[in-house]
Amino acid sequence: YVAQYGKCAITGKILELHEIHCHHKKPRTIGGGDEYANLVIVSMDIHKLIHATNEATVGVYLQRLNLKNSQLAKVNRLREQAQLVPIL
C-alpha cells in the first residue's frame, strides 16, 4: 500500500481501506507466491474485472469503471499473467 502511495495500480485512484484488494500477478493456483514482486494493490472492482470470465460480468465492470485504453491495457497484462483471456 505504501509503495503505491495508497493508489490503485490501474486507475491511480487513492483507495480507502475498505476498497483495497491485493492481487497476485501470478495466482497461487498456478505457482505464484506471496512475495512482494508478485503483489499489486487494486480496487475491489478492478480486482473483480481482472478475474472475471463471464462476458456479462466483464461488461458490467467495464461500464462501471469507464477505463481509458491505457488502463484497460494494464488490466489485460494482469489477466494474461493470470492465464486469462484479454478483454477486447
C-alpha positions, 0 to 999 in steps of 0.5 A: 500500500505504501509503495503505491502511495495508497493508489490503485495500480490501474486507475491511480485512484487513492483507495480507502481501506475498505476498497483495497484488494491485493492481487497476485500477478501470478495466482497461487493456483498456478505457482505464484507466491506471496512475495512482494514482486508478485503483489499489486494493490487494486480496487475491489472492482478492478480486482473483480474485472481482472478475474472475471470470465463471464462476458456479462460480468466483464461488461458490467465492470467495464461500464462501471469503471469507464477505463481509458485504453491505457488502463484497460491495457494494464488490466489485460497484462494482469489477466494474461499473467493470470492465464486469462483471456484479454478483454477486447 
